């Protein structure tokens, strides 16, 4: 009986190890894939798109105000081009927070206004206390939460 029990425990341990490695690979793959997307989207806009972004800024929100964490509270960030939020030093708003992904979310201007989209983060992005399911149009007064980072749209 003890030998059979040891064999079962060995199989369980192997299964758990494989599941752990698959989870790690998935997380690394997600971070690498998102980093590649941001490199493409960080190219400056030109021509007609730039004029559209300027027109959007007049009728829609113009900046973000950080509410938390406390050390950044009150900081403002203008909405221009592509705004990225995350832990990465290359993010437009980089915050050291263990609950943020390297490239957690981004805000893009389009013909309708400024859109918030989650970049496949592990812990999700919240817009007005609702988990973001897909890209959402931002309005003045909206509150974004990503880990411990809370930002208000102005």
N, C-alpha and C positions, 0 to 999 in steps of 0.2 A: 504493500500500500504506500509506504513512504516514497518508493521509487516512482510510482505513478503520479503521486502528488507533485514531486519535483519536476517531472516532465511537463505537467500541466502548467506549473508556475513558470517554467522556462519559456513555454509557448506564449503565455500571457505577457511576459517581460519583452519578448521579441516583438509582439504586436504593438505594445505600448511604445517601444523604441521607434518602430517604423512610423507610427502615427505622429510622434514627436518630430522626427526628421521631416516628414511631409509638411507639417505645420510651419516649421522653420523655413523650408524651401518656398512655401507659398508666400510667407511674409517678405522674404528677400526678393522674390520675383515681383511682387506687388510694388515694392519700393523702387526697384530698378525700372520697371515699366512706367511708373508715374514720373520718375526723374527724366526719362527720355521724352515723355509728353511735354513736360515743362520747358525743355530746351527748345522744342519747336515753337511753343506758344510764346516764348519770351522774345521772339524776334519783333523789333519795333514795327508798329503799324505805319503805313504810309498812304499817301493819296487819299482816295475817297473814304477809306475806313477811318483815317485820322479826323477828317472833317465830320464824319458821323459821330465819333466819340465826343467831339467838342459840342455838337448839337445836343447829345444826350445829357451832357453835364449841366446844361442850362435848365432842363426840365426835370431832372432827376437828382438823386443824391450826389453830393460832390466829394464827401470824405467819410472816413471812419473814425470813431472816437473809441479808444480803448478804455474799458471800465474795470477790467481785472486782467492780469494780476496787479496787485497794489503798486509794484515798482514801475509799471508802465501806465497806470491809471491817468487819464487826462491827455495822453498822447494822441495826436491826430495824424491821419494818413490820407493823403489825397487819392481819389479814385481816378487813375490814369492808366490807359493801356491794359495790362494784365497785372492784377494784384494777387500775389501768392501768399498763403498763410501756412506756417509750419515751423518745424524745428530747424530746418536746414538754414545755414548761414546765407544761402543764395535766395531765400524767400524774401519777399518785399517786407513782410512783418514776421521776423524770426523771433520765436519765444522758446526758451528752454522749459519744456514741460514734458514729463514722461508719458502723458496721455495724448500728445500730438505726434502725428507721423512727420517724417522729414518734409514731405510735400502733402499737406493735409487737405487744403481746399484752395480754390482760386475764384476770383471775381473778374468777369469779362464784360466789356461793354459791347452791346449790339444795337440794332436798329430800334429795339423796344426799350432798352434801358440796361441796367447793370444786373448781371446774373451771377448767382452764387452756385458753385458746383463742388461737390465732395470728390476728392481724387482717389477714392478707394481706401480711405482711412480705416483703420481697425476699429476705432471707437466712435466713428460717425461724426457728422456735423449737424448742429441743431440751429434751426431758424425759428425764432419766437417759441422756444421750448418744444418744437416739433422736429423729429428726426427727418433730415433731408433725404428724400427718395430719389430726386433727380434735380437738374438745374432749376432754380427758382429765381424769379424776378425780384429784385430788392426795392423796397420803398423806404422813404424817410421814416425813422423811428423803429425800424426792424432791429432785432437783437440777435447776434450770431454767437453761438457758443461752440468752442472747439477745445475739449479738455478743460483746463482752467482758464483759458483765454475767453473773455467776454468782450464783444465789440458791438457798438451801436452805430447804425447807419444814419448819417446826417446829410 
